[in-house]
């Protein structure tokens, strides 16, 4: 089978498509024939060698997301022929998804949404779980006010939509004027590029996707969650009784099943910027590095 590997760190040129033996599923796993995967910022950082401690040993297969078909199911739960999507915590497990076949834990998969294609489904697991798990920590409820910083990125765009599906009122902080209307199309009531224009102590919760640390916007006794691990911890707001966290995504089949239900209910719009074949993975990464994407970059196998 084909797999995308790196045997050294560097630019897109270090990505190679190589042949490897097909994996065998162990107890609690199924074998998935991958139809598509996607590129995430963590893949770019891993390829560059920017992760540091905790990076799996070289050579390694990259990729965190997949959507495909179950082709071997030694255990019950997901039958052969099932359309599935899932996330592998590549840094923690060393199990990359940019391969024709991947042995995945059943608990890290769910039946794929039926309303969208498998290519679209492949772009959901990492940002979708990041958004869903962080909103769960923030305990967003109907009628509450939420600020999403970085509201048109892959995670932020889903966070806006998922929070709206919970009945929250959502505002957005974005980086460029052209993103203001995009944020509103995703469901934000109001959007700005200027942090200074954010109302003070107005939000029950803040979801920070890039390290904006707009702590003045959260109300006393509110909640502030960041997923920007590279930016460091959220400033201590205990003097205002504000709970804070830096949330890290985890494998979560139940969360994926919830995402699938929300997508099939028409409450989330999936955004795919472009599609590349596995053979064109270097070109796909070059596109990713140019930035200003309108959605995720899918790798189609």
N, C-alpha and C positions, 0 to 999 in steps of 0.2 A: 504494500500500500504506500501511498505518498504521504509525506509529512513535511511541514515547514520547520527547519531547524536552524539554530545558530551554533557555531563552534567557537565564536569569539564575539566580543562586543564591538559595536560601531554603528555606521549608517545603514540605510536600507540594503546596501550591497552585501551585507553579511548574511542576509536571509537566503537560504537555499532550499529547494524542493528535492528531497531525498527519498529513497526507498527504505522501508523499515518493515519488520515482521508485524503481522496483525496481532493486536493484543487479545488476550483471553479474559473474559469476564470472570471475576472471583465471586464468592458468596456475597449476595447483596448488590451485585452489579448487573448491568445489561450492556450488550455491545450495540453501539449506535453507528449506523452508516451516516456520516455527516453530509448534509446537503449544503449547508452554509455556516459561516462563522462571521466574525466582525472584528474590526480594529478598535482598540480602546487606548486611552492615554497610558495605562499601565504597560501595555505591550510595547509602546514606543520607549518608555523609560527602561524597561527590562532589556530591550535590544541594545540600547545605548550603554548599559551597565550602570545606570543612574540609581538603581534601587539600593545597592550596597548590601549590607548584612541581611541575610535571609533570602538572597537570590538562589534559586536552584543551581546545582552544578552544571557546567557545560560538558558536552553539548546538550541542548534542551530544545524541546518543542514548545512554541509559543501558543497563545490563544486562551481565552477565558470562556468563550461562549460557543454554543452550537445549537443547531436545529437539524433534525434528521429523522431517520426511521430505525426503530429497533429491529435488529436482524438476529439477535441471539439473546434469549432471556432464560437463564438457568433458574431464576427465582420468580415467584409470582409478583404481580403488581403491575407490570408493564409488558403486555404481550408482544410477540413478534408482529411487525407490521404497524405498530402504534407510531403516530407522528408525535415527536417529543421535542422539547427544548430544555436547555439546562445551562448551568454555570459551573465551571471547575475553577477552584481557587488555585490558579497555576503556581503562584509564588509559594503557597503552603504545601501543595501536593506534588508539584513537579509534573502534573498531568496537563499537558497542553491540548488544545482542541483543534489546532490547524492540521488536521489529518483526515484521511478518508474514513478511518474507523477509530472510535474512542470507546474504551470501557469505562462506563460511568456508574457511580452509585445510584441506585434507584431513588434514594432520598434526596438526590441533587437534581432530579428531573421532574418534569410534569408533562401531561398531555399538552401539545402545542395549541394555541388559539386556532379555532376553525375559520375565523373571519378573515385572516391574513395568510399570506404565503409563508413557507418555511424560511425563505430568504429574509423576509421582514421579521419573522419571529426570532431569527438568530441575532438580531441587533438589540433585543430587549433584555436578556437576563441580567447582565452586570449593571447597567444603569437603572433598570427597572427594580431590581432588588435593592440597590443603593438607595433609591428614592423611597421605596415602600418601607424598608426597615428603619430608615431615618424618620419618616413620618410616623411610624408606630412608636418610636422612642419619644418623639415630640407630642404624641397623644393628641393629634389634630382632630378636632371635633367640629360638627356643623355649627356655623355661625361665628367661629373664631377667625381672627385676622392673622394671616401668615405672610411673612416676607420671604421670597426666594431670591437669593443673591446668585446671579449666574443663571437666570431663568430660561435661557434659550439653548443652553448646552444639552448634552444627551441626558444627564441626570436631572438638571434643573427643569427642562421642558417636561419630563415625565412627572416630576414633583408637582409642578403647577397643575397638571391635568388630574393627577391622583388626589391632590388636596381638594380640588374643585369637586371631584366625584364624591368626596366625603362631606361636602356642603360647606367647606371653608371659603372665606373671602381671601383672595390672594393678590398681593402686589408684587412687583418685580423690580429688581436692580439688574441692569444689563450694562454691557461695556461699550456698545456703539449705538448711535441714533437709529440706524437701520433695524436694530433688534427690538425697538420699542413696540412697533406694530406686530412683530412676530410674537412677542410675549403676550400681547392682548389677544391675538388669534388663538393662542394656546389656552387662554382662559383668565389671564391676569386682568383685574379691574383697572389697574393703573401701573405704569412702568416709567422708570427714569434711568438716566445714565449718571446722574449726579447724586452721590451719597449725601451731600449737604442738604438736598431737598427732602430726604426721608423724614417723615414725622418722628418726633422724639417720643420714646416710651409708648408707642402706639400699637405694637404687635404682641399678640399672645405668644407667638413663636417666630423664630427666624431659622430658616434652612439655608446654610451658607455652603455653596458648592466649590468656592475657589479661594477662601481665606480673606474675604472682605472684612471680616470682624466688625460688622456694623452693629456693635453692641449697644449703641445709644438708641437704636430703634426698638429694642425689645422692652416690653413693659416690666415693671417690678413684679416679681413672683412668676415671671414667664419662663420660657425654655429657649435655649440657643444650641443648635446642633451644626457642626461642621463636618464635612467629609474630606476636607483639604488636609490630609495627614502631613503633606510636605510643608505646610505653613505653620505647623506646631499647634499647641493647645490653645483653646479659646481662653481669653483673659478671664481671670477669676471675677465672677459677678455675684459671689455669695453675699456680699454686703447689700445687694438688692434682692436677695432671695431668688435669683435666677439660676436655674439648673442648666448646666452646660455639659457637652460631650463632643468628642471627635469620634464619629462612627465609622467602623470599617465593615465592609460588606462580607457576608458569609454565605456559603452554599445553603439553599433553602428551597426544597421542592414544594413545600406548602405555600411559600410566598409566590413561587412561580405559578402555581395553580390559581392563586388569587388574581395575579396579573392576567392570566389567560381569561378568567371570568370577566374582568373589567374590560379587556380588549374586545371580547365577544359581545359585551353589552354596548359597544360603540362609545365608551367614555374616554378612550385613549387613542390618539392619533400616532401611528408609528411613522417616524421620519427616516428615510433612507436617502443619503446624499448621492451615493453611487455604488456600483457593483463591479468587482474585479474577479477574474478567475484566479485560482490558486497559483497558476503559473506566472501570473502578473503581480505577485505579492510585493515585489520591490517597487513597482510603479504605484501600487496602492498606498504603500508607506510614504512615498514621495508626495502623493496627493494629500495624505494626512498631515504631513509636515508643513504644507503650504497654508493650512488653516482655513478659516472662514467657511466652515462646512455648514450645510443646511440640514444635516442629519448624520447618521452613522455611515461608515464605509463598510459594505458587506464583502466578504470573501466567499465566492460561490465555487463549490467543489464539483 
